[in-house]
């Protein structure tokens, strides 16, 4: 994974998308910024930029993804791999379906994914040192360089969806007291049934992350 480090950018994801669209770079490729002034969160919300936190976007060719990974669940896949790396450093972080990083009952970050032609773009934001009001931050001290090194090595191993999902589903019950969103509506996860492809079924309706 080639990594471009920037001091400041409006959005690592917007910047990387433009690089990909204009064929200036090829995946695997990542953009990391110290400061992000107009970050994108879930449902197009902004993600507050505070120096010392993680602002990352990376591109991967769809052809290099695990063959058993349903593309709609890619945010779960890449979030969980990052969660496991953070656990190796001692964090108690967990993943709220489908793409949010939590410590206890507070959000510390999230991941969103987009597809441009034959490429997957993943955007990640995590509060490592600072957290805005109503959010929390990571419960360990960690070097961003070391975190990225381990994370991209793990991604390169091309772990199967089956391997990731077998561990993710054991923790899914933590979602019961939380909500997800669909069409700007808040939906309780209390009775959500997790499916093998990463989707959930609520009131006989199947929902994919689509983020």
Backbone as JSON Lines, residues from 0, in Angstrom:
{"i":0,"aa":"X","n":[0.84,-1.2,0.0],"ca":[0.0,0.0,0.0],"c":[0.88,1.25,0.0]}
{"i":1,"aa":"X","n":[0.79,2.03,-1.05],"ca":[1.5,3.3,-1.09],"c":[0.68,4.32,-0.32]}
{"i":2,"aa":"X","n":[1.35,5.12,0.54],"ca":[0.65,6.06,1.4],"c":[1.13,7.48,1.14]}
{"i":3,"aa":"X","n":[0.17,8.38,0.91],"ca":[0.47,9.8,0.77],"c":[0.09,10.5,2.07]}
{"i":4,"aa":"X","n":[1.06,11.13,2.71],"ca":[0.82,11.86,3.96],"c":[0.69,13.35,3.66]}
{"i":5,"aa":"X","n":[-0.39,13.95,4.18],"ca":[-0.65,15.37,3.97],"c":[-0.77,16.09,5.31]}
{"i":6,"aa":"X","n":[-0.37,17.34,5.35],"ca":[-0.53,18.13,6.57],"c":[-2.0,18.5,6.77]}
{"i":7,"aa":"X","n":[-2.66,18.92,5.68],"ca":[-4.05,19.34,5.78],"c":[-4.77,19.13,4.46]}
{"i":8,"aa":"X","n":[-6.05,18.75,4.54],"ca":[-6.86,18.55,3.34],"c":[-8.32,18.7,3.75]}
{"i":9,"aa":"X","n":[-9.18,19.06,2.8],"ca":[-10.6,19.19,3.15],"c":[-11.17,17.83,3.51]}
{"i":10,"aa":"X","n":[-10.89,16.82,2.68],"ca":[-11.37,15.47,2.94],"c":[-10.45,14.47,2.25]}
{"i":11,"aa":"X","n":[-9.9,13.54,3.0],"ca":[-9.03,12.52,2.38],"c":[-9.81,11.71,1.36]}
{"i":12,"aa":"X","n":[-11.09,11.48,1.64],"ca":[-11.89,10.68,0.72],"c":[-12.15,11.42,-0.6]}
{"i":13,"aa":"X","n":[-12.55,12.7,-0.51],"ca":[-12.77,13.48,-1.72],"c":[-11.48,13.56,-2.54]}
{"i":14,"aa":"X","n":[-10.37,13.79,-1.84],"ca":[-9.09,13.94,-2.53],"c":[-8.69,12.65,-3.24]}
{"i":15,"aa":"X","n":[-8.85,11.52,-2.55],"ca":[-8.49,10.24,-3.15],"c":[-9.41,9.9,-4.31]}
{"i":16,"aa":"X","n":[-10.68,10.2,-4.18],"ca":[-11.62,9.95,-5.28],"c":[-11.2,10.69,-6.54]}
{"i":17,"aa":"X","n":[-10.78,11.94,-6.39],"ca":[-10.35,12.73,-7.53],"c":[-9.08,12.14,-8.15]}
{"i":18,"aa":"X","n":[-8.16,11.72,-7.3],"ca":[-6.93,11.08,-7.81],"c":[-7.26,9.84,-8.63]}
{"i":19,"aa":"X","n":[-8.2,9.04,-8.12],"ca":[-8.59,7.81,-8.81],"c":[-9.33,8.13,-10.11]}
{"i":20,"aa":"X","n":[-10.29,9.05,-10.04],"ca":[-11.08,9.4,-11.23],"c":[-10.2,9.96,-12.35]}
{"i":21,"aa":"X","n":[-9.19,10.73,-11.97],"ca":[-8.29,11.33,-12.96],"c":[-7.12,10.44,-13.31]}
{"i":22,"aa":"X","n":[-7.15,9.22,-12.79],"ca":[-6.13,8.2,-13.08],"c":[-4.71,8.67,-12.75]}
{"i":23,"aa":"X","n":[-4.62,9.43,-11.65],"ca":[-3.3,9.9,-11.2],"c":[-2.61,8.88,-10.29]}
{"i":24,"aa":"X","n":[-3.39,8.01,-9.68],"ca":[-2.83,6.95,-8.84],"c":[-3.59,5.66,-9.1]}
{"i":25,"aa":"X","n":[-2.98,4.56,-8.72],"ca":[-3.61,3.24,-8.85],"c":[-3.62,2.55,-7.49]}
{"i":26,"aa":"X","n":[-4.66,1.77,-7.21],"ca":[-4.7,1.04,-5.94],"c":[-3.7,-0.11,-5.95]}
{"i":27,"aa":"X","n":[-3.27,-0.53,-4.78],"ca":[-3.65,-0.04,-3.45],"c":[-2.96,1.28,-3.13]}
{"i":28,"aa":"X","n":[-3.74,2.24,-2.66],"ca":[-3.22,3.58,-2.41],"c":[-4.0,4.21,-1.26]}
{"i":29,"aa":"X","n":[-3.28,4.93,-0.39],"ca":[-3.92,5.53,0.78],"c":[-3.52,6.99,0.92]}
{"i":30,"aa":"X","n":[-4.43,7.77,1.5],"ca":[-4.17,9.17,1.82],"c":[-4.44,9.38,3.3]}
{"i":31,"aa":"X","n":[-3.47,9.97,4.01],"ca":[-3.59,10.24,5.44],"c":[-3.31,11.72,5.67]}
{"i":32,"aa":"X","n":[-4.13,12.36,6.5],"ca":[-3.94,13.78,6.78],"c":[-3.85,14.03,8.28]}
{"i":33,"aa":"X","n":[-3.01,15.02,8.64],"ca":[-2.95,15.45,10.05],"c":[-4.21,16.23,10.43]}
{"i":34,"aa":"X","n":[-4.69,17.03,9.48],"ca":[-5.89,17.84,9.69],"c":[-6.83,17.64,8.51]}
{"i":35,"aa":"X","n":[-8.12,17.47,8.81],"ca":[-9.13,17.33,7.77],"c":[-10.23,18.36,8.05]}
{"i":36,"aa":"X","n":[-10.42,19.27,7.13],"ca":[-11.3,20.41,7.4],"c":[-12.75,20.2,7.01]}
{"i":37,"aa":"X","n":[-13.02,19.19,6.18],"ca":[-14.39,18.97,5.72],"c":[-14.63,17.48,5.52]}
{"i":38,"aa":"X","n":[-14.38,16.72,6.58],"ca":[-14.5,15.27,6.5],"c":[-15.94,14.82,6.33]}
{"i":39,"aa":"X","n":[-16.11,13.61,5.78],"ca":[-17.44,13.05,5.52],"c":[-17.7,11.91,6.49]}
{"i":40,"aa":"X","n":[-18.82,12.01,7.21],"ca":[-19.24,10.93,8.09],"c":[-20.41,10.19,7.51]}
{"i":41,"aa":"X","n":[-21.01,9.32,8.3],"ca":[-22.18,8.57,7.85],"c":[-23.32,9.51,7.48]}
{"i":42,"aa":"X","n":[-24.08,9.12,6.47],"ca":[-25.25,9.88,5.99],"c":[-24.86,11.31,5.63]}
{"i":43,"aa":"X","n":[-23.59,11.46,5.11],"ca":[-23.07,12.75,4.65],"c":[-22.92,13.78,5.77]}
{"i":44,"aa":"X","n":[-22.93,13.33,7.04],"ca":[-22.63,14.24,8.14],"c":[-21.15,14.61,8.09]}
{"i":45,"aa":"X","n":[-20.81,15.73,8.69],"ca":[-19.4,16.11,8.75],"c":[-18.72,15.34,9.87]}
{"i":46,"aa":"X","n":[-17.41,15.15,9.73],"ca":[-16.62,14.49,10.79],"c":[-15.6,15.49,11.29]}
{"i":47,"aa":"X","n":[-15.76,15.93,12.53],"ca":[-14.97,17.01,13.08],"c":[-13.47,16.69,13.06]}
{"i":48,"aa":"X","n":[-12.68,17.66,12.62],"ca":[-11.24,17.46,12.49],"c":[-10.49,18.05,13.68]}
{"i":49,"aa":"X","n":[-9.82,17.21,14.42],"ca":[-8.97,17.65,15.52],"c":[-7.61,16.98,15.35]}
{"i":50,"aa":"X","n":[-6.55,17.78,15.34],"ca":[-5.23,17.25,15.04],"c":[-4.84,16.17,16.06]}
{"i":51,"aa":"X","n":[-4.27,15.1,15.54],"ca":[-3.89,13.97,16.37],"c":[-4.81,12.79,16.2]}
{"i":52,"aa":"X","n":[-5.97,13.02,15.58],"ca":[-6.88,11.92,15.28],"c":[-6.54,11.3,13.93]}
{"i":53,"aa":"X","n":[-7.17,10.18,13.62],"ca":[-6.89,9.48,12.36],"c":[-7.85,9.93,11.27]}
{"i":54,"aa":"X","n":[-7.29,10.4,10.17],"ca":[-8.06,10.76,8.97],"c":[-7.44,10.0,7.81]}
{"i":55,"aa":"X","n":[-8.11,8.97,7.35],"ca":[-7.54,8.03,6.39],"c":[-8.56,7.65,5.33]}
{"i":56,"aa":"X","n":[-8.09,7.56,4.09],"ca":[-8.87,6.96,3.02],"c":[-7.93,6.07,2.21]}
{"i":57,"aa":"X","n":[-8.44,4.94,1.76],"ca":[-7.6,4.06,0.94],"c":[-8.43,3.41,-0.16]}
{"i":58,"aa":"X","n":[-7.76,3.1,-1.26],"ca":[-8.42,2.5,-2.43],"c":[-7.86,1.11,-2.67]}
{"i":59,"aa":"X","n":[-8.77,0.19,-2.98],"ca":[-8.41,-1.2,-3.28],"c":[-9.2,-1.64,-4.51]}
{"i":60,"aa":"X","n":[-8.58,-2.38,-5.38],"ca":[-9.28,-2.91,-6.55],"c":[-10.3,-3.95,-6.12]}
{"i":61,"aa":"X","n":[-11.47,-3.92,-6.71],"ca":[-12.5,-4.9,-6.36],"c":[-12.02,-6.32,-6.62]}
{"i":62,"aa":"X","n":[-11.19,-6.48,-7.63],"ca":[-10.71,-7.82,-7.98],"c":[-9.78,-8.41,-6.92]}
{"i":63,"aa":"X","n":[-9.24,-7.55,-6.04],"ca":[-8.32,-8.04,-5.01],"c":[-9.02,-8.34,-3.7]}
{"i":64,"aa":"X","n":[-10.33,-8.08,-3.61],"ca":[-11.08,-8.37,-2.39],"c":[-11.33,-9.87,-2.26]}
{"i":65,"aa":"X","n":[-11.55,-10.34,-1.03],"ca":[-11.87,-11.76,-0.85],"c":[-13.08,-12.16,-1.71]}
{"i":66,"aa":"X","n":[-13.0,-13.33,-2.33],"ca":[-14.05,-13.76,-3.25],"c":[-15.39,-13.96,-2.54]}
{"i":67,"aa":"X","n":[-15.37,-14.23,-1.24],"ca":[-16.63,-14.49,-0.53],"c":[-17.19,-13.25,0.15]}
{"i":68,"aa":"X","n":[-16.59,-12.08,-0.11],"ca":[-17.07,-10.85,0.51],"c":[-18.14,-10.2,-0.36]}
{"i":69,"aa":"X","n":[-19.33,-10.02,0.19],"ca":[-20.38,-9.28,-0.51],"c":[-20.04,-7.81,-0.37]}
{"i":70,"aa":"X","n":[-19.98,-7.1,-1.49],"ca":[-19.46,-5.74,-1.5],"c":[-20.22,-4.82,-0.55]}
{"i":71,"aa":"X","n":[-21.52,-5.07,-0.36],"ca":[-22.31,-4.23,0.54],"c":[-21.86,-4.33,1.99]}
{"i":72,"aa":"X","n":[-21.11,-5.37,2.32],"ca":[-20.64,-5.56,3.69],"c":[-19.15,-5.24,3.84]}
{"i":73,"aa":"X","n":[-18.6,-4.54,2.86],"ca":[-17.17,-4.24,2.92],"c":[-16.82,-3.33,4.1]}
{"i":74,"aa":"X","n":[-17.75,-2.45,4.51],"ca":[-17.46,-1.58,5.66],"c":[-17.33,-2.4,6.94]}
{"i":75,"aa":"X","n":[-18.15,-3.45,7.06],"ca":[-18.02,-4.35,8.22],"c":[-16.66,-5.04,8.18]}
{"i":76,"aa":"X","n":[-16.32,-5.55,7.03],"ca":[-15.08,-6.31,6.85],"c":[-13.86,-5.48,7.24]}
{"i":77,"aa":"X","n":[-13.72,-4.3,6.64],"ca":[-12.52,-3.49,6.89],"c":[-12.55,-2.84,8.27]}
{"i":78,"aa":"X","n":[-13.74,-2.55,8.79],"ca":[-13.84,-2.03,10.17],"c":[-13.38,-3.07,11.17]}
{"i":79,"aa":"X","n":[-13.82,-4.31,10.97],"ca":[-13.5,-5.34,11.95],"c":[-11.99,-5.66,11.94]}
{"i":80,"aa":"X","n":[-11.39,-5.65,10.77],"ca":[-9.95,-5.89,10.72],"c":[-9.2,-4.8,11.48]}
{"i":81,"aa":"X","n":[-9.61,-3.55,11.31],"ca":[-8.98,-2.46,12.06],"c":[-9.25,-2.59,13.55]}
{"i":82,"aa":"X","n":[-10.45,-2.99,13.9],"ca":[-10.8,-3.21,15.31],"c":[-9.88,-4.25,15.94]}
{"i":83,"aa":"X","n":[-9.58,-5.31,15.22],"ca":[-8.7,-6.36,15.76],"c":[-7.28,-5.83,15.97]}
{"i":84,"aa":"X","n":[-6.81,-4.97,15.07],"ca":[-5.48,-4.38,15.25],"c":[-5.46,-3.52,16.51]}
{"i":85,"aa":"X","n":[-6.51,-2.73,16.71],"ca":[-6.59,-1.89,17.91],"c":[-6.64,-2.75,19.17]}
{"i":86,"aa":"X","n":[-7.31,-3.89,19.09],"ca":[-7.37,-4.81,20.23],"c":[-5.98,-5.34,20.58]}
{"i":87,"aa":"X","n":[-5.16,-5.56,19.57],"ca":[-3.81,-6.05,19.82],"c":[-3.02,-5.08,20.69]}
{"i":88,"aa":"X","n":[-3.36,-3.8,20.61],"ca":[-2.69,-2.78,21.4],"c":[-3.37,-2.57,22.76]}
{"i":89,"aa":"X","n":[-4.46,-3.34,23.02],"ca":[-5.1,-3.28,24.33],"c":[-6.43,-2.55,24.37]}
{"i":90,"aa":"X","n":[-6.94,-2.11,23.23],"ca":[-8.2,-1.38,23.21],"c":[-9.4,-2.3,23.44]}
{"i":91,"aa":"X","n":[-10.47,-1.72,24.0],"ca":[-11.75,-2.43,24.19],"c":[-12.76,-2.01,23.14]}
{"i":92,"aa":"X","n":[-12.29,-1.51,22.02],"ca":[-13.17,-1.03,20.96],"c":[-14.03,-2.17,20.41]}
{"i":93,"aa":"X","n":[-15.24,-1.82,19.97],"ca":[-16.11,-2.79,19.31],"c":[-16.81,-2.11,18.14]}
{"i":94,"aa":"X","n":[-17.39,-2.91,17.24],"ca":[-18.02,-2.38,16.03],"c":[-19.54,-2.44,16.17]}
{"i":95,"aa":"X","n":[-20.17,-1.26,16.14],"ca":[-21.63,-1.21,16.07],"c":[-22.03,-1.35,14.6]}
{"i":96,"aa":"X","n":[-22.98,-2.23,14.35],"ca":[-23.37,-2.49,12.96],"c":[-23.8,-1.2,12.3]}
{"i":97,"aa":"X","n":[-23.32,-0.94,11.07],"ca":[-22.37,-1.79,10.35],"c":[-20.95,-1.25,10.32]}
{"i":98,"aa":"X","n":[-20.74,0.0,10.77],"ca":[-19.46,0.63,10.45],"c":[-18.95,1.62,11.49]}
{"i":99,"aa":"X","n":[-19.48,1.58,12.7],"ca":[-19.08,2.55,13.71],"c":[-18.18,1.94,14.77]}
{"i":100,"aa":"X","n":[-17.12,2.66,15.14],"ca":[-16.22,2.23,16.2],"c":[-16.72,2.81,17.53]}
{"i":101,"aa":"X","n":[-16.88,1.95,18.53],"ca":[-17.4,2.37,19.83],"c":[-16.47,1.95,20.95]}
{"i":102,"aa":"X","n":[-16.42,2.78,21.99],"ca":[-15.88,2.4,23.29],"c":[-17.05,2.5,24.26]}
{"i":103,"aa":"X","n":[-17.41,1.36,24.85],"ca":[-18.61,1.3,25.69],"c":[-19.82,1.79,24.88]}
{"i":104,"aa":"X","n":[-20.48,2.87,25.31],"ca":[-21.67,3.33,24.59],"c":[-21.43,4.64,23.83]}
{"i":105,"aa":"X","n":[-20.17,4.96,23.58],"ca":[-19.84,6.2,22.89],"c":[-19.1,5.92,21.57]}
{"i":106,"aa":"X","n":[-19.53,6.63,20.54],"ca":[-18.88,6.5,19.24],"c":[-17.53,7.2,19.24]}
{"i":107,"aa":"X","n":[-16.51,6.52,18.7],"ca":[-15.18,7.13,18.58],"c":[-14.75,7.27,17.12]}
{"i":108,"aa":"X","n":[-15.53,6.72,16.2],"ca":[-15.14,6.8,14.8],"c":[-16.05,5.99,13.91]}
{"i":109,"aa":"X","n":[-15.7,5.95,12.65],"ca":[-16.52,5.2,11.7],"c":[-15.81,5.01,10.38]}
{"i":110,"aa":"X","n":[-16.45,4.21,9.52],"ca":[-15.91,3.94,8.19],"c":[-17.04,4.04,7.18]}
{"i":111,"aa":"X","n":[-16.75,4.63,6.03],"ca":[-17.7,4.62,4.93],"c":[-16.99,4.12,3.68]}
{"i":112,"aa":"X","n":[-17.75,3.49,2.8],"ca":[-17.16,2.93,1.58],"c":[-17.94,3.39,0.36]}
{"i":113,"aa":"X","n":[-17.22,3.56,-0.73],"ca":[-17.81,3.93,-2.01],"c":[-17.12,3.15,-3.11]}
{"i":114,"aa":"X","n":[-17.82,2.99,-4.22],"ca":[-17.25,2.28,-5.37],"c":[-17.11,3.26,-6.53]}
{"i":115,"aa":"X","n":[-15.92,3.31,-7.1],"ca":[-15.67,4.08,-8.3],"c":[-15.18,3.11,-9.37]}
{"i":116,"aa":"X","n":[-16.04,2.81,-10.32],"ca":[-15.75,1.84,-11.38],"c":[-15.38,0.5,-10.74]}
{"i":117,"aa":"X","n":[-14.13,0.09,-10.87],"ca":[-13.71,-1.22,-10.35],"c":[-12.87,-1.08,-9.09]}
{"i":118,"aa":"X","n":[-13.09,0.01,-8.35],"ca":[-12.28,0.27,-7.15],"c":[-13.16,0.58,-5.95]}
{"i":119,"aa":"X","n":[-12.74,0.11,-4.8],"ca":[-13.41,0.4,-3.54],"c":[-12.63,1.48,-2.8]}
{"i":120,"aa":"X","n":[-13.34,2.54,-2.37],"ca":[-12.73,3.61,-1.59],"c":[-13.26,3.53,-0.17]}
{"i":121,"aa":"X","n":[-12.37,3.39,0.8],"ca":[-12.74,3.31,2.21],"c":[-12.24,4.56,2.94]}
{"i":122,"aa":"X","n":[-13.14,5.23,3.63],"ca":[-12.76,6.38,4.43],"c":[-12.92,6.07,5.91]}
{"i":123,"aa":"X","n":[-11.89,6.38,6.7],"ca":[-11.88,6.04,8.12],"c":[-11.54,7.27,8.95]}
{"i":124,"aa":"X","n":[-12.33,7.49,10.0],"ca":[-12.01,8.53,10.97],"c":[-12.12,7.96,12.37]}
{"i":125,"aa":"X","n":[-11.09,8.17,13.19],"ca":[-11.11,7.68,14.57],"c":[-10.55,8.77,15.49]}
{"i":126,"aa":"X","n":[-11.27,9.02,16.58],"ca":[-10.8,9.96,17.6],"c":[-9.72,9.28,18.44]}
{"i":127,"aa":"X","n":[-8.48,9.59,18.14],"ca":[-7.37,8.97,18.86],"c":[-6.95,9.81,20.07]}
{"i":128,"aa":"X","n":[-6.84,11.13,19.87],"ca":[-6.41,12.0,20.97],"c":[-7.51,12.9,21.49]}
{"i":129,"aa":"X","n":[-8.43,13.29,20.61],"ca":[-9.45,14.28,20.99],"c":[-10.82,13.81,20.52]}
{"i":130,"aa":"X","n":[-11.85,14.25,21.24],"ca":[-13.22,13.92,20.86],"c":[-14.12,15.12,21.04]}
{"i":131,"aa":"X","n":[-14.98,15.39,20.05],"ca":[-15.96,16.47,20.21],"c":[-17.04,16.07,21.21]}
{"i":132,"aa":"X","n":[-17.88,17.0,21.55],"ca":[-18.95,16.75,22.52],"c":[-19.85,15.61,22.04]}
{"i":133,"aa":"X","n":[-20.26,14.76,22.98],"ca":[-21.13,13.6,22.74],"c":[-20.42,12.42,22.09]}
{"i":134,"aa":"X","n":[-19.12,12.56,21.84],"ca":[-18.34,11.45,21.32],"c":[-17.28,11.08,22.36]}
{"i":135,"aa":"X","n":[-16.54,10.02,22.08],"ca":[-15.43,9.63,22.95],"c":[-14.2,9.41,22.1]}
{"i":136,"aa":"X","n":[-13.1,9.04,22.75],"ca":[-11.87,8.79,22.02],"c":[-11.32,7.41,22.37]}
{"i":137,"aa":"X","n":[-10.34,7.0,21.62],"ca":[-9.72,5.7,21.81],"c":[-9.18,5.56,23.23]}
{"i":138,"aa":"X","n":[-9.27,4.36,23.76],"ca":[-8.89,4.11,25.15],"c":[-7.44,3.68,25.33]}
{"i":139,"aa":"X","n":[-6.62,3.85,24.31],"ca":[-5.2,3.52,24.38],"c":[-4.39,4.61,23.7]}
{"i":140,"aa":"X","n":[-3.09,4.62,23.98],"ca":[-2.18,5.48,23.24],"c":[-1.57,4.66,22.11]}
{"i":141,"aa":"X","n":[-1.52,5.25,20.93],"ca":[-1.03,4.48,19.79],"c":[-0.42,5.42,18.75]}
{"i":142,"aa":"X","n":[0.6,4.94,18.08],"ca":[1.21,5.68,16.98],"c":[0.4,5.4,15.71]}
{"i":143,"aa":"X","n":[0.0,6.46,15.02],"ca":[-0.74,6.28,13.78],"c":[0.08,5.52,12.75]}
{"i":144,"aa":"X","n":[1.37,5.8,12.68],"ca":[2.24,5.1,11.73],"c":[2.25,3.6,12.0]}
{"i":145,"aa":"X","n":[2.38,3.23,13.26],"ca":[2.41,1.81,13.61],"c":[1.06,1.17,13.35]}
{"i":146,"aa":"X","n":[-0.01,1.88,13.66],"ca":[-1.36,1.36,13.42],"c":[-1.57,1.09,11.93]}
{"i":147,"aa":"X","n":[-1.21,2.04,11.09],"ca":[-1.39,1.87,9.65],"c":[-0.53,0.74,9.11]}
{"i":148,"aa":"X","n":[0.68,0.63,9.6],"ca":[1.58,-0.43,9.16],"c":[0.96,-1.8,9.41]}
{"i":149,"aa":"X","n":[0.45,-2.01,10.61],"ca":[-0.15,-3.3,10.95],"c":[-1.47,-3.52,10.2]}
{"i":150,"aa":"X","n":[-2.24,-2.46,10.06],"ca":[-3.54,-2.57,9.39],"c":[-3.37,-2.97,7.92]}
{"i":151,"aa":"X","n":[-2.49,-2.3,7.22],"ca":[-2.33,-2.59,5.8],"c":[-1.66,-3.95,5.57]}
{"i":152,"aa":"X","n":[-0.83,-4.37,6.49],"ca":[-0.27,-5.73,6.4],"c":[-1.37,-6.76,6.54]}
{"i":153,"aa":"X","n":[-2.3,-6.51,7.45],"ca":[-3.41,-7.43,7.66],"c":[-4.32,-7.47,6.44]}
{"i":154,"aa":"X","n":[-4.59,-6.31,5.86],"ca":[-5.42,-6.26,4.65],"c":[-4.77,-7.03,3.51]}
{"i":155,"aa":"X","n":[-3.45,-6.91,3.4],"ca":[-2.71,-7.58,2.33],"c":[-2.84,-9.1,2.44]}
{"i":156,"aa":"X","n":[-3.07,-9.6,3.64],"ca":[-3.22,-11.05,3.84],"c":[-4.5,-11.59,3.22]}
{"i":157,"aa":"X","n":[-5.41,-10.68,2.82],"ca":[-6.63,-11.07,2.12],"c":[-7.43,-12.11,2.9]}
{"i":158,"aa":"X","n":[-7.66,-11.81,4.16],"ca":[-8.42,-12.7,5.04],"c":[-9.83,-12.88,4.46]}
{"i":159,"aa":"X","n":[-10.36,-14.07,4.54],"ca":[-11.68,-14.33,3.97],"c":[-12.78,-13.67,4.8]}
{"i":160,"aa":"X","n":[-13.88,-13.37,4.14],"ca":[-15.05,-12.85,4.85],"c":[-15.51,-13.86,5.9]}
{"i":161,"aa":"X","n":[-15.47,-15.13,5.57],"ca":[-15.91,-16.17,6.5],"c":[-15.14,-16.09,7.81]}
{"i":162,"aa":"X","n":[-13.83,-15.89,7.73],"ca":[-13.0,-15.79,8.93],"c":[-13.37,-14.56,9.76]}
{"i":163,"aa":"X","n":[-13.54,-13.44,9.09],"ca":[-13.89,-12.2,9.8],"c":[-15.28,-12.31,10.41]}
{"i":164,"aa":"X","n":[-16.23,-12.81,9.62],"ca":[-17.61,-12.87,10.08],"c":[-17.78,-13.83,11.25]}
{"i":165,"aa":"X","n":[-17.02,-14.92,11.27],"ca":[-17.15,-15.9,12.36],"c":[-16.86,-15.27,13.71]}
{"i":166,"aa":"X","n":[-15.99,-14.26,13.73],"ca":[-15.67,-13.56,14.98],"c":[-16.62,-12.38,15.21]}
{"i":167,"aa":"X","n":[-16.95,-11.7,14.14],"ca":[-17.85,-10.54,14.25],"c":[-19.22,-10.94,14.81]}
{"i":168,"aa":"X","n":[-19.75,-12.06,14.36],"ca":[-21.1,-12.45,14.78],"c":[-21.18,-12.78,16.27]}
{"i":169,"aa":"X","n":[-20.05,-13.17,16.87],"ca":[-20.03,-13.48,18.3],"c":[-20.23,-12.24,19.15]}
{"i":170,"aa":"X","n":[-19.95,-11.08,18.58],"ca":[-20.06,-9.82,19.32],"c":[-21.31,-9.03,18.94]}
{"i":171,"aa":"X","n":[-22.09,-9.55,18.0],"ca":[-23.19,-8.77,17.45],"c":[-24.25,-8.42,18.5]}
{"i":172,"aa":"X","n":[-24.38,-9.22,19.54],"ca":[-25.4,-8.96,20.55],"c":[-25.2,-7.61,21.24]}
{"i":173,"aa":"X","n":[-24.01,-7.04,21.15],"ca":[-23.76,-5.73,21.76],"c":[-24.58,-4.63,21.09]}
{"i":174,"aa":"X","n":[-25.12,-4.92,19.92],"ca":[-25.9,-3.94,19.18],"c":[-27.32,-3.75,19.71]}
{"i":175,"aa":"X","n":[-27.78,-4.62,20.59],"ca":[-29.19,-4.65,20.95],"c":[-29.72,-3.34,21.54]}
{"i":176,"aa":"X","n":[-28.89,-2.59,22.19],"ca":[-29.34,-1.34,22.82],"c":[-29.1,-0.11,21.95]}
{"i":177,"aa":"X","n":[-28.79,-0.35,20.66],"ca":[-28.44,0.76,19.78],"c":[-29.37,0.81,18.56]}
{"i":178,"aa":"X","n":[-29.11,1.81,17.73],"ca":[-29.94,2.03,16.55],"c":[-29.07,2.13,15.31]}
{"i":179,"aa":"X","n":[-29.67,1.87,14.16],"ca":[-29.04,2.15,12.88],"c":[-29.99,3.07,12.12]}
{"i":180,"aa":"X","n":[-29.62,3.44,10.91],"ca":[-30.45,4.37,10.14],"c":[-30.69,3.84,8.73]}
{"i":181,"aa":"X","n":[-31.89,4.09,8.24],"ca":[-32.23,3.78,6.86],"c":[-33.19,4.85,6.37]}
{"i":182,"aa":"X","n":[-32.83,5.45,5.22],"ca":[-33.66,6.53,4.67],"c":[-33.91,7.63,5.71]}
{"i":183,"aa":"X","n":[-32.84,7.94,6.46],"ca":[-32.89,8.98,7.49],"c":[-33.84,8.65,8.64]}
{"i":184,"aa":"X","n":[-34.25,7.4,8.75],"ca":[-35.07,6.95,9.87],"c":[-34.22,6.14,10.84]}
{"i":185,"aa":"X","n":[-34.43,6.34,12.12],"ca":[-33.71,5.59,13.15],"c":[-34.42,4.27,13.4]}
{"i":186,"aa":"X","n":[-33.67,3.18,13.35],"ca":[-34.24,1.85,13.48],"c":[-33.54,1.1,14.62]}
{"i":187,"aa":"X","n":[-34.31,0.57,15.56],"ca":[-33.74,-0.16,16.68],"c":[-33.12,-1.47,16.21]}
{"i":188,"aa":"X","n":[-31.97,-1.79,16.8],"ca":[-31.28,-3.05,16.5],"c":[-31.63,-4.15,17.5]}
{"i":189,"aa":"X","n":[-32.58,-3.88,18.38],"ca":[-32.91,-4.81,19.45],"c":[-33.25,-6.2,18.94]}
{"i":190,"aa":"X","n":[-34.07,-6.28,17.89],"ca":[-34.51,-7.57,17.36],"c":[-33.88,-7.89,16.01]}
{"i":191,"aa":"X","n":[-32.78,-7.23,15.69],"ca":[-32.12,-7.46,14.4],"c":[-31.49,-8.85,14.36]}
{"i":192,"aa":"X","n":[-31.69,-9.53,13.25],"ca":[-31.1,-10.86,13.05],"c":[-29.98,-10.75,12.02]}
{"i":193,"aa":"X","n":[-28.75,-11.02,12.45],"ca":[-27.6,-10.91,11.57],"c":[-27.55,-12.09,10.6]}
{"i":194,"aa":"X","n":[-27.35,-11.8,9.32],"ca":[-27.26,-12.82,8.29],"c":[-25.8,-13.1,7.92]}
{"i":195,"aa":"X","n":[-25.56,-14.24,7.28],"ca":[-24.19,-14.65,6.99],"c":[-23.46,-13.72,6.03]}
{"i":196,"aa":"X","n":[-24.18,-12.94,5.25],"ca":[-23.53,-12.03,4.32],"c":[-23.3,-10.65,4.92]}
{"i":197,"aa":"X","n":[-23.63,-10.48,6.23],"ca":[-23.41,-9.2,6.9],"c":[-24.64,-8.32,6.95]}
{"i":198,"aa":"X","n":[-25.68,-8.67,6.22],"ca":[-26.92,-7.91,6.29],"c":[-27.66,-8.25,7.58]}
{"i":199,"aa":"X","n":[-28.71,-7.47,7.89],"ca":[-29.56,-7.78,9.03],"c":[-31.01,-7.84,8.56]}
{"i":200,"aa":"X","n":[-31.82,-8.58,9.3],"ca":[-33.25,-8.66,9.01],"c":[-33.99,-8.08,10.21]}
{"i":201,"aa":"X","n":[-34.82,-7.07,9.94],"ca":[-35.65,-6.44,10.95],"c":[-37.08,-6.37,10.41]}
{"i":202,"aa":"X","n":[-38.01,-6.94,11.15],"ca":[-39.42,-6.95,10.72],"c":[-39.56,-7.5,9.3]}
{"i":203,"aa":"X","n":[-38.87,-8.61,9.05],"ca":[-38.91,-9.31,7.76],"c":[-38.3,-8.51,6.61]}
{"i":204,"aa":"X","n":[-37.59,-7.45,6.92],"ca":[-36.93,-6.66,5.88],"c":[-35.41,-6.82,6.01]}
{"i":205,"aa":"X","n":[-34.78,-7.14,4.88],"ca":[-33.31,-7.3,4.88],"c":[-32.66,-5.94,4.59]}
{"i":206,"aa":"X","n":[-31.67,-5.58,5.43],"ca":[-31.0,-4.3,5.28],"c":[-29.48,-4.53,5.17]}
{"i":207,"aa":"X","n":[-28.89,-3.93,4.16],"ca":[-27.43,-3.96,4.02],"c":[-26.85,-2.63,4.48]}
{"i":208,"aa":"X","n":[-25.57,-2.65,4.76],"ca":[-24.94,-1.43,5.27],"c":[-24.95,-0.33,4.22]}
{"i":209,"aa":"X","n":[-24.6,-0.67,2.97],"ca":[-24.63,0.3,1.87],"c":[-23.88,1.58,2.22]}
{"i":210,"aa":"X","n":[-22.76,1.45,2.93],"ca":[-21.98,2.64,3.29],"c":[-20.52,2.37,2.98]}
